[in-house]
Every structure is written in C-alpha cells, then in structure tokens.
Amino acid sequence: MPLRFRARILGFGAVPVLLLFTLLVFSPPDGNQRAQLAQFVGRFHPLAIHLPIALLLLVPVLETAVLFRKRRELEQSVAFVLGLAAIAAITSALLGWLLAWSGGYQGSLVTRHMWGGVSLAGASLLCWGFYGWNRRIYAMALLATLSLLIWTSDQGGKLTHGAAFLTERMPGPLGQWLGAKARLDVDPTSFYAVRVQTIFIEKCVLCHNADKFKGSLRLDSYSGLMHGGKDGLVIHPGETGKSELFRRITLPPGSKDAMPAEGKPALTADEIKVIEVWIAAGATPNIPETALAGLPLPGKHQPSAPLTADYHPQLKTIAALETSLGIRLVPRSQNPTDGLILRTASAPSSCDDATLQQLAPVADLIVDAELARTEVSDKGLPSIAAFSNLRFLDLSHTAVTSAGVKNLIKLEKLESLNLTETKVTQEGVAELRSKPSLKRIYLFDGR
C-alpha cells in the first residue's frame, strides 16, 4: 500500500480515537444513569469486545506461521487482520464509554478499563500503520499492544466477575499472600460478618466496591454500606420499611429499581430474610451471630400479615397521581400487599397540604410517607391521619406544630415519627407517646 494512502487512512482512523480520549477527559462516567437508548446501545459492548481480542491474538499466530513455516502468502492477511482489529477496538471502546457514561457506573476500576480500551484502540491503529513500513518498530508496537490487551482484559474481567475472580479459589497460603481474601471492618464472628456481608460479597459487591461503585454506593464494607449512596442512606437501623436497600432487594427482578440489577441473580428468600432480621435488630456491625438465634431466621419464620390491600388494581391511579403531583409512590417490596412509600425528595417544594388531600384514593395503601422539607403544615395533617396503614412518617423540617400533630393520634399502626426541626414541643407529643404502636419519636432540636 502506498505510504501516502496509508497515512491518509491513519489520519482518518485517528479522529475517532482522539474523540474517545476527549470523551474520557471531559465526559467521564459519573455514576448517573441517562437515556435508555444510550444504555441499550452501550450494552452491546460485552458482545463487541471479543472481536478485537480474537483478531489481535490472531496476528502473532499469523506472524509465527510466516516466520517459521515460511508461509509467505499469509503476509497479506496480517495487515488485513490488523485493520479489522483496529476498527473493532475503536467500536468496542466507543460502546464501552457509552455503557459506563449512561449506565450509572463510576470508580477507579471502571476508569482504568476505559483508558485501557481507548489506548488499545489507538495502539491497534498504530500497529497497522507500522506494518510494512518498519519491521522493528512494528514488532515492538505489536508486543506493547498485546501487553495492553492482556492488562485491559484483566480490568474488564474484574468488572464482570469481581476483583478476586482469578484468586478466590487459590490455596489458602497463596491467597493470603496475594491479599485475595475479603477484609471486613467488623468483628469476623459477628452476625453481620458471618451472614450479611457474605450475601453482599456474593450478590452485590461486584457492582458496589472500591473500584466500581454504582450509584456512589459501596457494599464491600460496613462503613460504606452505612454511608449510603448518591441518593442518601440505604440502611435505617431498626426500620426495614425506611431502608432503601431492603426495598430494592425485594422488588421484582424486572423492576427498574431492583437490586441486583442487569440480570444478575436475585437474592433468595432466605438471604432477604437475613438482611431484614439484621436491619430490624439495629443493623449493628458487631452483634454476635448467636445473639439473633431467637429471632425468625431463614426456614424458621412465618409469613407476615399483609400491611395493606393489593395495590395492583390501583396502578393506573397511582401512575396518574405521580404524573400530576410530581411525587413518587413506589412499592415497598415485590409483595403487592406490603404497601407503597410516598416519596417527595426529588421535589420537596412541590408537595403541600393540597397534594396530600389528592392522595385520598390511595391513602390506605401508603405505609411510609417521606415528607421531610416539604411545604406540609398543620392543615395537611388531617389528610395524613387518613393514611390508615401508615407505619413510618417523616415530617422533619416542615411547618407542623404541636397543635397539628394531635391529628396523628388516629394512626393506630404508626411506628416511627420524625419531627426534627419543627415547632413541635415535648409537651406536644406527650399524648402520642402513649400510643402502643409508636416505638420511636424523633424530636431533635424541636422547639
């Protein structure tokens, strides 16, 4: 191929490579999910990535045949395979960026894999350019490209199968020497370490670790779990109904918010029960495993009574209310009789007393109302008192007063009430404290 024509092709191929480097610098993955179309196209990356790997590994096989078997007719094939490998590597890197950027990924492992993929695309293009021009430079470039291929593939393997995929089955002494065993920041004999963390390691840590923390959430340590993610806390000690992690692991596998996501194996009923018992017991890191021996554990618990009626007949009404009011009514679990959670965190200022009035058609389905920092006042409390199955109510940082909260006496099933930073006084909740169902009242900095 004429040198000038080869240079033109190199220049043309360099454009998408430079674009990829620009995207990595100025639009790196930030943990946010974006358009579903972008996620759909990006998910072809795991399929596409095997093509450049196979083509690049074929090149040294062809070169060996030419060198030792004197198969000169294969020389033309080398340049062709290198060209295909460069095209495939560029395409795969672009799909990889699209997947990470739109799919809610972030972390150092994600970043390293992406930089490796883009660099591999550029290196493949250079190998094709050097072939037939300078054999010595070409040989060094091919060796460097293959080394980069191995390193990038290793990073991708850790993303897909976990950082310890190659080492977790090593003999004990060798595994310890390599640091392949998971380290817990808690008592290794505790209920959390023995029962709960082992579930996270098997089902969740692949996407929520130090190098790849989807949704800014890490589940590889107790401190990371309790710190929560980009949307706030995921565990509320003693309150499974308010714990976002518990809600997500109990959603149907096909649900948008279900964890684990992306078709990974869902938690079993026994695993879900272990986490439920641990949260209900206070979500502590060091309580001995034997301390919860008397609580209902897998295989020993009875089905719980329904919290509400089945919400399925009201799905159209629920969707219409979400659209018109700007609030969210999300299932508490995959069980349709576990009720709904009223969420306003995405736009608290849009929720006021009138909003609560309009929720009357689904009032008996709401078991948890998250109304912190909304415009709710005493005028909206009679509407809340109609939430007959309400268990958890957060009115922190609202305008409610001692006079208004007396309406909540009617809530026979209320278990937890947060009145932090309101005008409610200790005297104002004195009557509420006598309710048998009410286990916790938070009144920090209340006046």
N, C-alpha and C positions, 0 to 999 in steps of 0.2 A: 504494500500500500504506500503510495507517495507520502513523503514526510509532511507536505503542506496539507494534504487531505486529512492525515491523522491528527495534525494539530488542530484543524477545524473541529473535528469530532470531539477532541479533548476539551476544547473551549466550550462546545455545546453541552457536553456532559458535566462540565464544572458548574454550570448555572444551577441545576437542582441541588448539587452538593453544597454550594455556598448558601442557597436558600435554606437548606436544612440546618446548617450551622447558625444562620441568622435566627431561625425559629427557636433553636435551643437557647440562644443567648437572650432573646427579647420576649419569647413566649414559652417559658419552661412550664412543665406541669406544676400546678399549684394546689392540687387537692380538690378542685372544684369540678363538678360534673356539668357538661354542656350538652348541646343539641344531640338528640337521639340518633340523627342521621350520621353525625360525626362518630359517635360511639359504634354504630353499626359498621361503618366502613373500616374504622380502626381495628375492629375485632378480626379482620382478615389477616392481621399481622402474624399471629402464630402459625397460620397456614402458609403465608408467603415466605416466611423466614427460612424455611427448609430448602427452598430452591437455590439461593446464593450459597448456602452452606455446601450443598451437594456439588454445585458447579465448581466452587473454589477447591474442594477436595479432589475433584476430578483432574484439575490441572497438573499437580505433581505426579499423578498416575500416568498421564499422557507424556509428560516430560521424561519420566523414567523409561517409558517404552521407547521413546525416541533415542534416548542416550544409550541404553544398554541393549535394546533389541534391534537397534538400527531401523526403526520403523519411521522412516523419513516422511512417509505420506501423512503421518499424524501431526506434523508440524503446523499445517494449515488449520487443524482442528483446535490447537491451543489458543490461537488468537480469537477464534470464534467463540470458544467456551468462556474465555476471559471477558469478552464483550458482553455476553449474556449474563455473566456473573455480576458485572458492574451495574447493568440495568436492573437486575433482580435485587441487588443490595440497596440501590437507591430507592426503589419502590418499597422494599420492606422497611427501610428506615423511615420513610415518609408515613407509612401506615403505623409504625410504632410510635412516632411522635403524636399522630392523631389520636391513637388509643390512650396514651398517657395524658395528653392535654385535655381530652374531653371526658375521660372515664373516672376522674376523681383521684388520680394517683399522685403520689409525691414521695420523696425520700431519697437518700443518697444512693441506694442500690438502683432505683429507677433511673436516676440521673446518670450514673456510671454506665448502665446498659445502653442508654440512649446515645451518650457520647461515643461509646464503643461502636454502636451500629452506624452512626453517621461517619465516623472515622474509617470504618471498614468500607463503606461505600466509596469514599474518596480514595482509599488505598487500592481498591479493586480497579478503579478507573485509571490510576497511575500505572498499575501493573500492565494493563492493556496498552497504555501509551509507551511504556518502556520496551515491551516485547517487540523484537525485530529491530530495535534501534541500538540498544547497548545491553548485551547479554549479562554482563557482570552486575550492572545496576538493576536489571530486571530480576536476576536471581536474588539479590538482597531484598528488593521490594516484595517479591513473592514470599520469601521467608518471613518478613515482617508482617505481611498481610495474613499469612496463615497463623502466626502467633497471635495477632489481634483477633482473628476469628475464634481461636480457642478461648481467649480471655472474655470476649463479648458473649460467646455462647455460655460460658460458665456463669456470667452475671445473669443472663436470661434464664438459665436453669434454676438459679437460686430464687428468682422472682416467681417462677412457676411452681417449683417443688419445695421451696424453703431453703434457708441458708445451710442447713445441716443435711441436705439430701444425700450428698456423697459420703458423709461421715457418720451418720447416725447409726449405721449397722457395723461400725468398726469395733474391733475388740476393745474392751474397757480401757486398758492402759494407753493404747494408741489414741482412743477418742479423747481421754482426759488430757493427754499431752497436746493435742491439737485444739483443745478447748471446744470440743464438739457438743458437750452436754449443756443443756439449758440451765442457766443460773437463775435462781429465784431470789428476790429481795425480801423473803419472808422465811419463817420457820419451816424447814423442809418436811416436818411431820404434821403441819397444820392441816385443817380441813381444806383451806384454800389451795395449798401446795399439792396435796395428795389427790384431791378430787376436782377442784375448779380449774386450776391452772393447767392441769393435764388436758382438760377439754379444750381450753383456748389454744394450747400448743398444737393439738391435733386438727382443730377445725378453723381457727381464726388467725393465728399468728402469721400465717403465710401472707396475708394482706395487711396485717397491722403489727409491724415490727419496727425496729430501729432504722432500717434502711428503706422500708416501704410501708408508710403509714397512711392508708387510705382514709379520707375524711379527717386527717390530722389526729387519728386515734391509734394508740399503741396498746396492744393487749399482751405484750411479751413480759410485762412486769406489773406488779400490783400498783406501783406509783403511777405508771402510765394509764392503767385502767381507771384509777380513781381521779386522774387529772381530766379525763374526758377528751372530747374531740372539738372540731370547729363549731359545732352546734351546742356545746356546753357539756355538762355532766351526763354520763350514761348510766351511772350507778347512784342510787339514792339509798343509803343504808337503812334497812328496815322497811323499805317501801318498794315492793316489786312493781306496783302499779305506776309509779313515777319513774321507774328505771328504764330509760330508752333502750338499753342493750337487751333487757329482758323482753320488751315489746317486740323488738326486731327479730329475735331468735324464735319467737313464737308465731310470727306471721307465716302465711302460706308461702311455700318455696317460690312461686311465681310472682309474688308481690314485689313492687318496685323497691320497698324499703327492707325487704327480708335479708337477714344475715344467717349464714354466709351467702354472699352474692355470686353471680357469674356461674351458676350451675354447679357450684361446689357442694359436697354432701351436707345436708342439713343436720342439725343436732337431733339426736334421738330423744324420745320422750323421757328416758331416764336421765340423759345429760341435762335437759332443760329443767328437770325437777331438782337436780343437784344445785344448779345455779339459783333456782328460785328459793330453795331452802337456805342457801348461803346468804343471799340478799336479805331475806326475811329475818335471819339471825343477826343482822347488823353488818354484814359484808366486811368482817374484820380479817386481817391478814394472818393472825397468829393463834386463833382459837384452835385447840387440839382437835384432831379428826374425831376422837371419841366423844367430844363434848356434844356433838349433834346426833349421837347414836339414838336418842329417843325421839327425834323428830321424823316426820314422814319422808323417808328416802326412797329411791327407786325400788319398785317392787313391793313397797310396804304402804303406799299411800292410797287413799280412796279418792275417786273423782270428786272434785269440788262442786258445790251447788252453783247453778247459773247466777251470774251477777245481774243480768238484765234479760230482756227478751231478745230473740234473734234479730239482729239489725238488717239482715238481708232484704226483707220486704220494704225497708225504708231507703234502699240505696239511691234511688232517683231523688228522693227528698234531700238526702244527705249531700249529694253532689250539687244540687241546686242551691242549698244553703251555703256551701263552701264558695261557690262562684259569686253569689250575690253579696255575701257578708265579708268576704276576704279573710275568713277563718279556716281552720282545718279541723275535721272530725275524723280521726284516724282510729282504726281498730286497736284495741289493747293487745290482742293476740289473734292467732288463727282460729280460735274458738269464737264463733259468732255470738255466743251468749256471755262473753266477757266484757261487752260494752265498748264504748267509744271514749277517746281522750279529746277534749276540746283544747285546741292549741291556737295561741294568738301571738307567739313570739316573733313571727316574721313581720307582723304589722300591728303592734300593740295599740297604737293610737287609733286604729280603725274600729276597735271593739269598745262599745259603750253600753249604757243601760238599754238602749233601744235594740242593740244587737242581741242581748240576752233574751229579750222579750220574743224575738223572732225565732228563737231556738225551741219554742214550746212544742212543735211537732215531734222533736226527738229528745225532749227533756228526760224521759225515763231511760234513755239509752246511754246517757253520759255518766261515767263513773269517775272521771278525773277532769277537773277544769283548771287549766293553767292560764290565769288571768293577771299575772304579775305585770305591773307598769301599764295596764290598760286604763281607759277612761271610766271604768266602772265606779259607781258611787253607791250610796245607800239606796237610791231609787232602783238599782238593779238587783238588790239582794232578794226581794220577793220572787223574782224570776229564778234566781239560783235555788231558792227554797223549794221550787217545783221540780228540781233535779232529784227525784225520789230515790235514785240508786247511787247518788254521789258518794264516793269514798274519800277522794283527795281534792282539796280546794286550796289554790294558791292565790291570795289577794294581796300579796306584798306590793308595796309602793303604789297603792291605789288610794282613792279618796274616801274609803269606807270609814265609819266611826262606830263608837260603842253602841249608839242608838240603833244603827242599821244591822249590826251582826246578830241582834236578838232574833231576827228572822230565821237564822240558821238553826235555831232550836228544832225546827220541823224536820231537819235532815237526820233521820233515825239511823242511817248507815254511815255517817261521816266519821272517818278515822283520823284524818290529818288536816289541820287548818293552819295556813301560813298567813300571819297578819303583820309581818315585819315591815317597819317603816310606814305604819298607818296611824290614824288618830284614835285607834282603839286602845283602851287602858286595861290594866289588870282587872279593875272592878267591872269593866265592860264585858269580860269573858268569864266572870265568876259563875254565871248560870250555865254557860256552855261546858265548863269543866265537870259538871255533874252528869253529863251525858255518858252512859256506859260505853257506847261505841267509840267515843272520841279519845284516842290514845295520845295524840300529840297536838299541842298548840304552840306555834312559834310566834313570839311577840317581841323579838329583839328590837331595841331602840324605839319601841312603840311609846306613845305618849298618852 
